[in-house]
């Protein structure tokens, strides 16, 4: 169907089902445009409510559906129990920065020592290197997480293994058949992963890991025994939603629920870094996906382009 615009251009509209639009308007009290978009996107009638109002409760699967999740969780609990110093190696983009910040925020609440490492974009390039892992190990790190990278970091992970350091990979990039000799590789895009969560970014994968870890610590009464308040992971969704939007992954399924809830958390301005960025951008109320993707995200990315790669995290 073609229609003429005010400027004389032709609007080329995608096909939709008029009967379906009438049904949506009458049964879900939706306007014409929303009904057309739902029809065009071929959203099933039984999924309309959850699509328009996605909730974490309805979309969050058992984290252990991801390969290596349980194994990584138990290994991390072991390090937490003896207060090992933890290393977090992250990428220099927004997804890497938010993933790094998620782990850092969690370990801070648990009072577990940790150190982060973000590589220099120009000097070191993407992903872990022997040099970066050597620096972390020399600084007393006993276990290393790689976030938004690591799936193809064979040499660096081999070096860590030779030095008796376990590496846990939290990533979403496409893998090969052969994987590095990490203790765990949690990646929904592993060829042997059947979780159907391939659309998650690294921040989403990291959040899933924290859900699993938090649950395991709760089951072990760790919070009660250590007199530490259990972190409220819902409040972490501001960072997860930021990473999700800025990594331009599909806003479907769990991602929709993450961003929907995350925007609510962002509006509360509980994260000082995000609050400061919102103030600088003069976003006074109702931050949207546009603000995350085109105003906040580029400012976090900028650090990696001016030799201050760790500033974003």
C-alpha positions in Angstrom: 0.0 0.0 0.0 1.5 3.4 -1.0 0.4 6.7 0.3 1.6 10.2 -0.6 3.3 12.3 2.1 3.0 16.1 2.5 6.3 16.5 0.7 5.1 14.4 -2.2 7.1 11.3 -1.3 5.6 7.8 -1.2 5.2 6.1 2.1 5.7 2.3 1.5 3.9 0.5 4.3 4.4 -3.1 5.3 1.5 -5.4 4.9 -0.9 -6.0 7.8 -4.1 -7.8 8.5 -7.1 -5.4 8.9 -9.2 -8.0 10.7 -6.4 -8.5 13.2 -6.2 -4.8 13.7 -9.9 -4.5 14.5 -9.6 -7.4 16.9 -6.6 -5.8 18.8 -8.4 -2.4 19.0 -11.6 -4.0 20.3 -10.1 -6.5 22.7 -7.0 -4.7 24.0 -8.2 -1.1 23.7 -5.2 -0.1 21.5 -4.9 2.7 19.1 -4.7 2.3 15.3 -0.9 2.7 15.0 0.0 0.3 17.9 -2.4 -2.3 16.5 -0.9 -2.0 13.0 2.7 -2.4 14.4 1.7 -5.5 16.4 0.1 -7.0 13.3 3.1 -6.1 11.1 5.4 -7.7 13.7 3.2 -10.8 13.8 2.9 -10.8 17.6 0.6 -13.7 18.6 -2.7 -12.7 20.3 -1.8 -14.7 23.4 1.5 -12.8 23.7 0.1 -9.2 23.3 -0.1 -8.4 27.0 3.4 -9.7 27.8 4.8 -7.9 24.8 3.3 -4.6 25.7 4.0 -4.9 29.4 6.9 -7.3 29.8 7.9 -8.3 33.3 11.2 -9.9 34.6 9.2 -12.5 36.5 7.5 -13.8 33.4 10.6 -13.8 31.2 13.5 -14.7 33.5 14.4 -18.4 32.9 16.4 -20.7 35.2 20.0 -19.3 34.7 21.2 -22.9 34.7 19.7 -23.4 31.3 23.0 -21.7 30.1 25.8 -24.1 29.6 28.5 -23.9 32.4 26.3 -21.6 34.6 26.0 -24.0 37.6 29.7 -24.9 37.4 30.8 -21.2 37.3 28.4 -20.3 40.2 29.8 -23.0 42.5 33.4 -22.0 41.7 32.6 -18.4 42.5 31.0 -19.3 45.8 34.2 -21.1 46.7 36.2 -17.9 46.1 33.7 -15.7 47.9 33.9 -18.0 51.0 37.6 -17.5 51.3 37.5 -13.9 50.2 39.8 -14.4 47.2 40.6 -11.2 45.3 38.7 -11.3 42.0 39.8 -9.9 38.7 37.3 -8.5 36.2 38.5 -8.0 32.6 36.0 -6.0 30.6 35.7 -4.7 27.1 36.0 -0.9 26.5 32.5 -0.4 25.0 29.2 0.3 26.8 28.3 -3.4 27.1 31.7 -4.2 28.5 31.7 -1.2 30.9 28.2 -2.0 32.2 29.1 -5.7 32.6 32.2 -4.8 34.5 30.3 -2.4 36.7 27.6 -5.0 37.4 30.2 -7.5 38.8 32.0 -4.7 40.6 28.9 -3.4 42.2 27.9 -6.9 43.4 31.3 -7.8 44.9 31.4 -4.4 46.6 28.1 -5.1 48.3 29.5 -8.5 49.4 32.7 -6.8 50.6 34.8 -9.0 48.4 38.1 -7.5 47.1 38.3 -7.1 43.3 40.2 -5.4 40.6 39.1 -4.3 37.1 41.1 -4.2 33.9 39.8 -2.5 30.8 42.3 -2.7 27.9 43.5 0.4 26.0 41.6 0.5 22.8 44.6 1.6 20.6 47.6 0.0 22.4 46.1 -3.4 23.4 43.0 -3.9 21.2 40.1 -6.1 21.9 40.1 -8.9 24.5 42.4 -10.3 27.1 46.2 -10.6 26.5 48.9 -12.3 28.4 50.1 -8.9 29.5 46.8 -7.9 31.0 46.3 -11.3 32.8 49.9 -11.1 34.1 49.2 -7.7 35.6 46.0 -8.9 37.3 47.8 -12.0 38.7 50.8 -9.9 39.9 48.2 -7.8 41.8 47.0 -10.8 43.8 44.0 -11.9 41.8 43.0 -15.5 42.3 40.2 -15.9 39.8 39.4 -13.9 36.7 36.1 -13.0 35.0 36.1 -11.8 31.4 33.0 -9.9 30.4 31.9 -9.1 26.8 35.0 -10.9 25.6 37.1 -14.1 26.2 35.3 -16.7 24.0 38.2 -16.7 21.6 41.0 -15.7 24.0 43.0 -18.9 23.7 46.5 -17.6 24.6 45.6 -15.4 27.5 43.4 -18.1 29.1 46.1 -20.7 28.6 48.6 -18.4 30.4 46.1 -18.1 33.3 45.6 -21.8 33.5 49.4 -22.4 33.5 49.5 -20.0 36.5 46.7 -21.9 38.4 44.2 -19.2 37.8 40.6 -20.1 36.9 39.0 -18.0 34.2 35.2 -17.6 33.9 34.0 -16.2 30.6 30.8 -14.2 30.5 30.3 -13.4 26.8 27.8 -13.3 24.0 30.0 -13.2 20.8 29.9 -16.0 18.3 32.1 -18.9 19.2 34.0 -21.6 17.3 33.7 -25.3 17.8 36.9 -25.2 19.9 36.8 -23.2 23.1 39.6 -21.9 25.3 40.6 -23.8 28.4 38.6 -21.6 30.7 37.1 -23.0 33.9 33.7 -22.0 32.4 32.5 -20.3 29.2 29.0 -18.9 29.7 27.8 -17.7 26.3 24.4 -18.3 24.8 26.0 -18.3 21.4 28.1 -21.3 22.1 27.4 -23.9 19.5 26.3 -26.4 22.2 24.1 -24.0 24.2 20.3 -24.7 24.0 19.1 -21.9 26.2 17.5 -19.8 23.4 19.0 -16.7 24.9 21.2 -15.9 21.9 19.8 -12.4 21.8 21.3 -11.4 25.1 24.2 -8.9 25.3 27.1 -9.4 27.8 25.3 -7.3 30.4 22.3 -9.6 30.1 24.5 -12.7 30.5 26.3 -11.1 33.5 22.9 -10.4 35.1 21.9 -14.0 34.6 25.1 -15.1 36.3 24.4 -12.8 39.2 20.9 -14.2 39.6 22.4 -17.7 39.8 25.1 -16.6 42.2 22.8 -14.7 44.4 20.4 -17.7 44.7 23.2 -20.0 45.6 24.5 -17.8 48.3 21.0 -17.4 49.7 20.5 -21.2 49.7 23.8 -21.5 51.7 22.6 -18.8 54.2 25.7 -16.8 53.2 24.1 -13.4 53.7 22.8 -14.3 57.2 26.1 -15.9 58.3 28.1 -12.9 57.1 25.6 -10.3 58.3 25.4 -8.7 54.9 22.2 -7.6 53.3 21.3 -9.5 50.2 21.7 -7.3 47.1 18.5 -6.4 45.3 19.3 -7.4 41.7 16.3 -5.5 40.4 18.2 -2.3 41.1 21.0 -3.5 38.9 18.7 -3.4 35.8 19.6 0.3 35.1 23.1 -0.9 34.0 21.7 -4.0 32.2 19.3 -2.0 30.2 22.0 0.5 29.3 24.2 -2.3 28.0 21.3 -3.9 26.2 20.2 -0.8 24.3 23.7 0.4 23.4 24.8 -3.0 22.1 21.8 -2.9 19.7 20.6 -6.4 20.5 17.0 -7.3 19.6 14.4 -6.0 22.1 12.6 -9.3 22.4 11.8 -11.7 25.2 13.9 -11.1 28.3 15.6 -8.1 26.8 12.2 -6.2 26.5 11.6 -6.9 30.2 15.1 -5.8 31.2 14.8 -2.5 29.4 11.2 -1.9 30.6 12.2 -2.4 34.2 15.6 -0.8 33.8 14.2 2.5 32.6 12.1 2.7 35.8 15.3 2.2 37.9 17.2 4.8 35.8 14.4 7.3 36.5 15.1 6.9 40.3 18.7 8.0 39.7 20.1 5.7 42.3 23.3 5.1 40.4 25.5 8.2 40.9 27.4 7.8 37.6 24.2 7.5 35.6 22.6 10.3 37.5 25.5 12.6 36.7 25.4 11.7 33.0 21.6 12.3 33.0 22.2 15.7 34.6 25.0 16.6 32.1 22.7 15.6 29.2 19.9 17.7 30.8 17.5 14.7 30.9 15.3 15.8 33.7 12.6 13.1 33.6 11.4 10.0 31.8 14.7 8.9 30.2 14.0 6.7 27.1 15.7 4.2 24.9 16.7 7.2 22.7 18.5 8.9 25.6 20.4 5.7 26.5 21.4 4.9 22.9 22.2 8.4 21.6 23.1 10.5 24.6 24.4 8.4 27.5 26.0 5.6 25.6 28.2 7.7 23.3 29.6 9.5 26.4 30.6 6.2 28.0 32.1 5.0 24.7 34.1 8.2 24.4 36.6 7.1 27.0 37.9 4.3 24.9 38.5 6.8 22.0 40.6 9.3 24.0 42.8 6.9 25.9 40.7 6.7 29.1 39.2 3.3 28.5 38.5 2.5 32.2 36.5 5.7 32.8 33.2 4.2 31.3 33.2 1.4 33.8 
